[in-house]
Amino acid sequence: MAESETKCAAPGLHTLEPEYVTAHSGVSELHHTHTLLIETETGLAFPLTGDPIKTESFDSTELGYVPHLHPDQIKTETDDGGYLQTEQDSDLQDIKCVTIISDQVKCESSESCQPTMSEGGEEMDLVADLLSKPFSRQTFQEKLDIVKKGRATPKLASLSQPGKGFVRHFQSTNYERYPWLTGSEEHCKLYCWECLLFATDRHGVWSHTGFVNLTCLTKAATRHQSTAGHLQATVLSKTFGETRVDLQLSEQVLRETELHNEKVKKNRKS
């Protein structure tokens, strides 16, 4: 049983009413009737190794020793080697935890940046396909399928641009800001979807060359979407397959094919 009242060993110090005093490096929940005020660090002999233990109180007045503490009243936390665990070790543990979270975020980002896969398991890059085989060279049915499918919005995780003390990365939110914006994972560039399909200038930046200057993306995109060529391509994209010209051409091709087949059959019979 611990004594209910302990006299102060250092003269000239005030006493406190019974309260809890918690040590900074492992001394916890010590009940005293009259306890010595300790400021920041006082030497206390460790009962096993004899090494000094640094303790700290809430109030700060003077330094002093605590010879009246019983070893059973001291709770310490040690690692497997018998050494006390300091605040620095705890901070290092926190840093490791943050590193693990960072790795998890990188893993999730890399998984979300995988290219789109086709039904056969092959990677699809619609923009790269259109650059190799332009929209004008596609069949009418292929054009309908491409327009119906709509633009591609790849993550483009590798599209970045170094700045002053930082690296600027492409943000997928730009697809929401510019509904015509598309990109190619293979070429790692940005394009205009409507201009890629219907632009008459096949050597433009947004329709053929590709855009990579992320620093001027907002300014360049705002300027492009106001040009006459972009507006014309947008109208053609919205009305493709619904205009009478497209339907008449498609129906005319079908009629000519049917007439040709009928002539072939008649020639064979005769």
VODRENRO-666688 format. One record per residue (C-alpha): chain; residue number from 1; x, y, z. Coordinates in pm, 1 decimal. Layout:
// VODRENRO-666688
(A; NUM; (X; Y; Z)),
...
//
This chain:
// VODRENRO-666688
(A; 1; (0.0; 0.0; 0.0)),
(A; 2; (130.5; 341.7; -96.5)),
(A; 3; (139.7; 599.9; 176.6)),
(A; 4; (-155.9; 837.3; 173.3)),
(A; 5; (65.8; 1138.2; 239.4)),
(A; 6; (422.7; 1198.7; 128.3)),
(A; 7; (638.1; 1489.1; 233.8)),
(A; 8; (815.4; 1699.0; -28.8)),
(A; 9; (1189.8; 1624.6; -48.6)),
(A; 10; (1286.1; 1962.0; -194.2)),
(A; 11; (1238.9; 2267.6; 29.2)),
(A; 12; (1074.9; 2585.4; -88.5)),
(A; 13; (824.0; 2422.8; -321.9)),
(A; 14; (447.8; 2447.6; -295.6)),
(A; 15; (223.6; 2147.3; -261.5)),
(A; 16; (-83.5; 2045.3; -458.5)),
(A; 17; (-411.6; 1889.7; -363.6)),
(A; 18; (-464.8; 1526.3; -470.3)),
(A; 19; (-472.0; 1501.8; -849.3)),
(A; 20; (-338.9; 1297.0; -1133.8)),
(A; 21; (18.6; 1360.9; -1248.9)),
(A; 22; (112.7; 1201.2; -1579.6)),
(A; 23; (478.4; 1161.9; -1679.4)),
(A; 24; (581.0; 1224.8; -2040.0)),
(A; 25; (790.1; 912.6; -2098.2)),
(A; 26; (587.7; 637.9; -1937.2)),
(A; 27; (494.5; 743.8; -1579.5)),
(A; 28; (115.5; 734.9; -1574.7)),
(A; 29; (-166.7; 778.6; -1322.7)),
(A; 30; (29.5; 842.9; -999.1)),
(A; 31; (-195.7; 927.7; -704.4)),
(A; 32; (-35.9; 1164.8; -447.3)),
(A; 33; (-172.5; 1363.7; -159.1)),
(A; 34; (109.2; 1619.9; -175.5)),
(A; 35; (321.8; 1604.2; -487.5)),
(A; 36; (638.4; 1787.3; -583.5)),
(A; 37; (596.0; 2029.1; -875.0)),
(A; 38; (826.8; 1918.4; -1154.7)),
(A; 39; (896.0; 2155.8; -1443.6)),
(A; 40; (1031.6; 1974.9; -1746.3)),
(A; 41; (1289.5; 1704.4; -1688.7)),
(A; 42; (1396.4; 1533.0; -1368.5)),
(A; 43; (1625.0; 1235.5; -1318.7)),
(A; 44; (1462.4; 913.3; -1201.6)),
(A; 45; (1655.6; 588.2; -1177.1)),
(A; 46; (1515.7; 305.2; -1389.1)),
(A; 47; (1473.2; 4.6; -1158.1)),
(A; 48; (1614.7; -248.5; -1408.1)),
(A; 49; (1902.6; -82.9; -1594.0)),
(A; 50; (1977.9; 215.7; -1373.9)),
(A; 51; (1946.5; 450.9; -1672.6)),
(A; 52; (1785.3; 787.5; -1600.3)),
(A; 53; (1421.9; 833.4; -1694.6)),
(A; 54; (1307.0; 1179.8; -1792.5)),
(A; 55; (972.1; 1285.7; -1655.4)),
(A; 56; (765.5; 1596.1; -1707.5)),
(A; 57; (468.3; 1756.7; -1532.5)),
(A; 58; (194.4; 1988.3; -1650.5)),
(A; 59; (300.2; 2286.5; -1432.4)),
(A; 60; (646.3; 2441.4; -1451.7)),
(A; 61; (826.2; 2609.0; -1159.5)),
(A; 62; (1162.4; 2454.6; -1061.6)),
(A; 63; (1369.8; 2143.1; -1126.9)),
(A; 64; (1397.0; 1875.3; -860.3)),
(A; 65; (1433.5; 1502.8; -791.6)),
(A; 66; (1160.2; 1260.0; -695.3)),
(A; 67; (1319.4; 1009.2; -457.8)),
(A; 68; (989.9; 911.6; -292.5)),
(A; 69; (834.3; 739.3; -598.2)),
(A; 70; (808.3; 365.6; -561.5)),
(A; 71; (916.2; 152.8; -862.6)),
(A; 72; (579.0; -26.5; -862.1)),
(A; 73; (405.3; 306.2; -923.4)),
(A; 74; (599.4; 367.8; -1246.0)),
(A; 75; (465.5; 228.5; -1572.3)),
(A; 76; (702.3; 224.5; -1868.2)),
(A; 77; (667.5; 96.4; -2221.5)),
(A; 78; (969.2; -77.5; -2372.2)),
(A; 79; (1040.2; -238.7; -2705.4)),
(A; 80; (1175.0; -591.6; -2751.4)),
(A; 81; (1529.8; -479.4; -2666.3)),
(A; 82; (1434.4; -332.3; -2328.3)),
(A; 83; (1479.8; 29.6; -2436.9)),
(A; 84; (1225.0; 295.1; -2367.8)),
(A; 85; (1015.0; 407.1; -2660.2)),
(A; 86; (1057.3; 781.1; -2715.4)),
(A; 87; (843.6; 1039.4; -2884.5)),
(A; 88; (1068.7; 1028.4; -3189.5)),
(A; 89; (990.6; 658.7; -3237.6)),
(A; 90; (621.4; 739.7; -3223.2)),
(A; 91; (667.4; 1012.3; -3482.3)),
(A; 92; (851.8; 771.0; -3708.4)),
(A; 93; (563.1; 530.7; -3683.0)),
(A; 94; (326.8; 806.3; -3794.3)),
(A; 95; (550.3; 882.1; -4092.7)),
(A; 96; (549.9; 516.4; -4196.6)),
(A; 97; (172.6; 516.2; -4183.5)),
(A; 98; (154.9; 818.6; -4412.0)),
(A; 99; (393.7; 649.7; -4655.5)),
(A; 100; (170.5; 344.6; -4674.2)),
(A; 101; (-132.3; 560.8; -4748.6)),
(A; 102; (61.8; 741.4; -5021.5)),
(A; 103; (156.1; 411.2; -5182.8)),
(A; 104; (-205.7; 303.4; -5176.5)),
(A; 105; (-311.3; 622.8; -5351.1)),
(A; 106; (-48.0; 571.4; -5619.5)),
(A; 107; (-167.5; 215.8; -5670.5)),
(A; 108; (-527.8; 327.0; -5709.8)),
(A; 109; (-422.0; 599.5; -5952.0)),
(A; 110; (-223.7; 355.3; -6166.1)),
(A; 111; (-513.2; 112.1; -6176.1)),
(A; 112; (-758.5; 380.6; -6287.9)),
(A; 113; (-524.1; 488.9; -6567.8)),
(A; 114; (-538.6; 156.0; -6750.5)),
(A; 115; (-643.2; 190.4; -7118.3)),
(A; 116; (-987.5; 78.6; -7231.8)),
(A; 117; (-1005.2; -286.8; -7328.4)),
(A; 118; (-1210.9; -427.3; -7614.0)),
(A; 119; (-1418.6; -743.8; -7596.0)),
(A; 120; (-1124.9; -944.0; -7732.8)),
(A; 121; (-895.0; -814.9; -7458.7)),
(A; 122; (-708.1; -574.0; -7687.3)),
(A; 123; (-631.1; -215.4; -7592.4)),
(A; 124; (-846.1; 46.0; -7763.8)),
(A; 125; (-736.0; 397.8; -7853.5)),
(A; 126; (-1008.1; 548.6; -8069.9)),
(A; 127; (-819.8; 872.8; -8127.5)),
(A; 128; (-506.6; 689.7; -8242.2)),
(A; 129; (-719.8; 482.0; -8480.3)),
(A; 130; (-874.9; 795.9; -8629.4)),
(A; 131; (-532.2; 952.2; -8675.3)),
(A; 132; (-412.7; 647.6; -8868.2)),
(A; 133; (-739.2; 610.3; -9062.3)),
(A; 134; (-922.3; 945.3; -9081.6)),
(A; 135; (-1294.9; 970.4; -9031.7)),
(A; 136; (-1348.3; 1064.8; -9397.3)),
(A; 137; (-1208.1; 728.9; -9509.4)),
(A; 138; (-1442.3; 526.3; -9291.6)),
(A; 139; (-1755.0; 361.5; -9429.9)),
(A; 140; (-2089.0; 520.1; -9358.4)),
(A; 141; (-2177.5; 255.5; -9100.7)),
(A; 142; (-1838.6; 292.1; -8932.7)),
(A; 143; (-1893.6; 666.5; -8914.9)),
(A; 144; (-2230.9; 615.5; -8750.8)),
(A; 145; (-2076.7; 382.0; -8493.9)),
(A; 146; (-1795.0; 625.5; -8414.6)),
(A; 147; (-2029.9; 922.0; -8373.0)),
(A; 148; (-2267.7; 715.9; -8161.6)),
(A; 149; (-1985.3; 588.7; -7940.8)),
(A; 150; (-1867.8; 942.1; -7869.2)),
(A; 151; (-1537.8; 1083.6; -7754.4)),
(A; 152; (-1280.6; 898.4; -7549.0)),
(A; 153; (-1177.8; 1040.5; -7208.6)),
(A; 154; (-856.6; 863.2; -7104.2)),
(A; 155; (-685.2; 955.9; -6776.4)),
(A; 156; (-355.6; 1049.0; -6947.8)),
(A; 157; (-157.9; 997.2; -6626.8)),
(A; 158; (172.5; 1033.3; -6814.3)),
(A; 159; (79.3; 1374.7; -6958.5)),
(A; 160; (265.2; 1626.4; -6740.4)),
(A; 161; (470.1; 1943.8; -6768.3)),
(A; 162; (744.2; 2059.8; -6528.0)),
(A; 163; (709.7; 2404.9; -6374.5)),
(A; 164; (901.1; 2617.4; -6125.0)),
(A; 165; (950.3; 2379.4; -5835.4)),
(A; 166; (653.2; 2158.7; -5925.4)),
(A; 167; (516.1; 1931.7; -6197.6)),
(A; 168; (181.0; 2008.0; -6359.2)),
(A; 169; (-31.4; 1700.2; -6436.3)),
(A; 170; (-335.4; 1670.0; -6659.5)),
(A; 171; (-660.9; 1666.6; -6462.1)),
(A; 172; (-955.9; 1456.7; -6579.3)),
(A; 173; (-1192.1; 1734.4; -6467.5)),
(A; 174; (-1098.5; 1916.5; -6789.0)),
(A; 175; (-1324.3; 1673.0; -6975.2)),
(A; 176; (-1619.5; 1811.8; -6780.9)),
(A; 177; (-1514.3; 2170.2; -6844.9)),
(A; 178; (-1470.2; 2116.2; -7219.4)),
(A; 179; (-1724.8; 1864.8; -7356.6)),
(A; 180; (-1537.4; 1844.8; -7687.2)),
(A; 181; (-1200.1; 1753.5; -7533.7)),
(A; 182; (-1055.6; 1408.0; -7595.2)),
(A; 183; (-713.9; 1244.1; -7573.3)),
(A; 184; (-493.6; 959.8; -7686.9)),
(A; 185; (-302.8; 732.4; -7450.3)),
(A; 186; (-74.5; 619.5; -7733.4)),
(A; 187; (25.8; 970.9; -7840.9)),
(A; 188; (-19.5; 1122.8; -7491.1)),
(A; 189; (-183.7; 1434.4; -7638.5)),
(A; 190; (-513.9; 1621.6; -7628.9)),
(A; 191; (-747.6; 1671.1; -7926.0)),
(A; 192; (-1084.9; 1816.9; -8017.9)),
(A; 193; (-1331.5; 1535.5; -8081.8)),
(A; 194; (-1552.3; 1723.7; -8328.9)),
(A; 195; (-1255.6; 1867.9; -8520.7)),
(A; 196; (-1091.8; 1526.9; -8529.9)),
(A; 197; (-1397.2; 1398.9; -8719.2)),
(A; 198; (-1515.6; 1689.1; -8934.3)),
(A; 199; (-1246.5; 1959.8; -8948.2)),
(A; 200; (-1137.6; 2056.8; -9298.5)),
(A; 201; (-790.3; 2150.8; -9174.3)),
(A; 202; (-616.6; 1815.6; -9136.1)),
(A; 203; (-298.1; 1977.9; -9002.6)),
(A; 204; (-446.4; 2174.9; -8714.2)),
(A; 205; (-327.4; 2139.5; -8356.6)),
(A; 206; (-657.9; 2015.6; -8215.4)),
(A; 207; (-751.3; 1802.3; -8517.5)),
(A; 208; (-420.0; 1641.6; -8612.4)),
(A; 209; (-101.9; 1750.7; -8431.9)),
(A; 210; (-228.8; 1730.4; -8073.8)),
(A; 211; (-204.1; 1968.8; -7777.5)),
(A; 212; (41.2; 1917.8; -7487.4)),
(A; 213; (104.3; 2263.2; -7332.4)),
(A; 214; (-76.8; 2225.8; -6999.2)),
(A; 215; (29.1; 2571.1; -6882.5)),
(A; 216; (-179.7; 2736.4; -7155.8)),
(A; 217; (-456.6; 2475.1; -7169.4)),
(A; 218; (-733.0; 2700.9; -7037.9)),
(A; 219; (-643.4; 2990.5; -7265.3)),
(A; 220; (-596.0; 2773.1; -7574.3)),
(A; 221; (-914.0; 2570.2; -7516.0)),
(A; 222; (-1123.8; 2883.9; -7465.3)),
(A; 223; (-988.2; 3033.4; -7785.5)),
(A; 224; (-1039.1; 2713.8; -7986.8)),
(A; 225; (-1402.1; 2656.4; -7890.7)),
(A; 226; (-1488.4; 3002.4; -8025.8)),
(A; 227; (-1337.6; 2950.8; -8371.9)),
(A; 228; (-1556.1; 2912.1; -8680.1)),
(A; 229; (-1398.1; 2579.2; -8771.6)),
(A; 230; (-1481.2; 2428.2; -8433.8)),
(A; 231; (-1839.6; 2556.0; -8439.9)),
(A; 232; (-1892.9; 2415.1; -8788.2)),
(A; 233; (-1748.3; 2077.4; -8688.2)),
(A; 234; (-1973.5; 2073.1; -8381.0)),
(A; 235; (-2286.0; 2125.9; -8594.1)),
(A; 236; (-2182.9; 1847.3; -8832.4)),
(A; 237; (-2120.5; 1614.3; -8540.5)),
(A; 238; (-2459.2; 1683.3; -8381.0)),
(A; 239; (-2652.1; 1638.6; -8704.9)),
(A; 240; (-2455.9; 1353.4; -8861.3)),
(A; 241; (-2681.1; 1062.3; -8959.8)),
(A; 242; (-2993.3; 1272.7; -8916.7)),
(A; 243; (-2960.7; 1506.2; -9215.0)),
(A; 244; (-3135.0; 1428.1; -9541.6)),
(A; 245; (-2809.0; 1430.9; -9735.1)),
(A; 246; (-2660.7; 1148.5; -9529.9)),
(A; 247; (-2978.8; 942.3; -9547.1)),
(A; 248; (-3020.6; 1001.4; -9920.9)),
(A; 249; (-2663.7; 896.9; -9990.5)),
(A; 250; (-2708.1; 582.1; -9784.9)),
(A; 251; (-3037.9; 494.7; -9954.9)),
(A; 252; (-2893.7; 567.9; -10298.9)),
(A; 253; (-2604.2; 330.9; -10237.4)),
(A; 254; (-2848.4; 58.5; -10133.9)),
(A; 255; (-3065.5; 109.1; -10443.9)),
(A; 256; (-2766.4; 101.1; -10675.7)),
(A; 257; (-2645.3; -217.5; -10511.0)),
(A; 258; (-2985.2; -382.6; -10550.1)),
(A; 259; (-3010.8; -281.8; -10918.2)),
(A; 260; (-2663.1; -414.1; -10984.3)),
(A; 261; (-2745.7; -748.3; -10823.1)),
(A; 262; (-3066.4; -778.3; -11027.7)),
(A; 263; (-2877.3; -715.6; -11352.2)),
(A; 264; (-2623.7; -981.3; -11261.6)),
(A; 265; (-2900.1; -1235.1; -11196.9)),
(A; 266; (-3071.2; -1157.1; -11529.9)),
(A; 267; (-2744.9; -1192.4; -11720.1)),
(A; 268; (-2680.3; -1530.1; -11561.4)),
(A; 269; (-3027.0; -1658.6; -11654.0)),
(A; 270; (-2994.4; -1545.0; -12012.8)),
//
